[in-house]
Amino acid sequence: MKKKFKNIFFLLLSSAIIFGCTDKDKLTSDIVGLGGDTWAKTEVDDWIGKNFTTPYNIEVKYKWDRSELPEIYKNVIPVQEGLVIPVMDIIKKTWIEPYVAIKGENFMKKYTQKQFFLAGSPSYNSNGTITLGTAEAGRKIVLLDLNTFDPDDKPAVRKILHTMHHEFGHVLNQNIAVTPDYQRITPSDYTATWFNIFRGAYSSTAALDKILYEADFWGKGFVTPYARSNKDDDFVETLSTLLEGGDAYYNNIVNNLFVYEGQYIKRNGKGIYEQNTGARNKLLKKKAIVTTYMKNEWGITLSDLQIKTQEAIEANSPTPALGELLGPQKTYGTITVNPQKLSGLSAKFLTAFNTSNATLQANMGLYVDNISLIFSTANRVILRVNFMDPTVAVGAGYNADFNYTITKTDGDLKLTYTNPQPTNANARAIEASVLPIVNYFSNQTFAMRWIDDIIPQSKGIFGGLVNKNDPTSYVFGTL
């Protein structure tokens, strides 16, 4: 039997040799990567030379070479050549140039990775995750999943930028290590199975699943699920989030950490939320250490680098005006205002909100939890006052809707309290107690706009209404 199989193998091998070769075949062809990968330079190569190789001594490889991948056995496809310049241009403008503006070209010449390899698809891992980028010894970076890239898609730009700041953060940390105090903030919550933190893993109820998902990283003091993998990735994830997401994004995470009972935030008898002070303090400590590290070890004021980075993102992927995105059948239809989840609301709005809340509690034993502005039609907005009864089950609440007609002038909104009002029984019951909120909007003209001049780096996070006759009177909320 053994001999028979050997003979069959020999015959097959002989056939392969006979049919696989002819006298016309050239048996001395060069192997790709060993002299066989020459090609005529194109405008892509000229652009790379001008923008990366000459100024920063960075090689950018985009022609297919499987040996450049850290795990060559995986199925990864080449990058589309037409995307090479858009991808690298975004990297240059939103990663290199902000650092250059703060530290100068020599800093980036010295510390940047010296080789980039670009690939078109992600690298799929056996644990269900995908790899979007890798770095090797601080000298080489592999960027994957680039064939879906759209330079006008801000989330796509942020995704690449997050990868770049993550990998460059490793370079900085490898040259000068962050203080060991960083890893002492959350020492027992690092886990090799961080990839089990994903939406859908916690509950079949979407609202509860979201709460439990966020509690498994934000609620433990980590800025992303991947930050829980180890102390080094925790540090660079915090750094990259502060730069790519911006200060308002990071602070908004901290401001929304509360203690939950099921789907509802725990409150006292007057509606005051119980904060998750442990997680808040951990995230704030990590931010403070990152800020001090960048200043003391690298001479970089983190807030300055954040500003430059966010300006670069906005310059390359401009956010449309809020008026283009907010309204019926548009990207956003509602602005939700909850003073316990926001910081920086105007004193005049807070006076109206707090007076209404105190009056409702005094008159009816109820309290105002939050309000929403719902843009229901082209010429109507609903003010929804969400109020609660502290004597019933936690989280139980009621809606009261008050309608306003809209008169638009040059993009501004004049809100007129519709007569007759209110339009439902709940609103009718509480109207007299919440008139300060109702009157705050009634017969007033507001500019509907982003409020990044009030809360820096908040464009795309908070939408606002600013009183045209009194710029110190404004309200904003989450979209």
URCOR-V983707 format. One record per run of one state. SS is the DSSP state (a for helix, b for strand, c for the rest). FROM is the first residue (numbers start at 1). LEN is the number of residues. Records with the same first field share a line. If there is no record, write none. Layout:
SS = FROM-LEN, FROM-LEN
//
This chain:
c = 1-1, 21-22, 57-2, 62-4, 69-9, 79-2, 104-1, 112-3, 120-3, 125-5, 132-1, 137-3, 144-10, 176-18, 197-9, 216-2, 221-4, 229-2, 245-2, 256-2, 259-1, 262-2, 266-1, 268-5, 274-1, 276-1, 299-3, 317-5, 327-5, 333-1, 338-9, 365-1, 378-2, 390-7, 410-2, 418-7, 434-1, 442-2, 451-11, 468-6, 479-1
a = 2-19, 43-14, 66-3, 81-23, 105-7, 154-22, 194-3, 206-10, 218-3, 225-4, 231-14, 247-9, 277-22, 302-15, 322-4, 347-18, 425-9, 435-7
b = 59-3, 78-1, 115-5, 123-2, 130-2, 133-4, 140-4, 258-1, 260-2, 264-2, 267-1, 273-1, 275-1, 326-1, 332-1, 334-4, 366-12, 380-10, 397-13, 412-6, 444-7, 462-6, 474-5
//
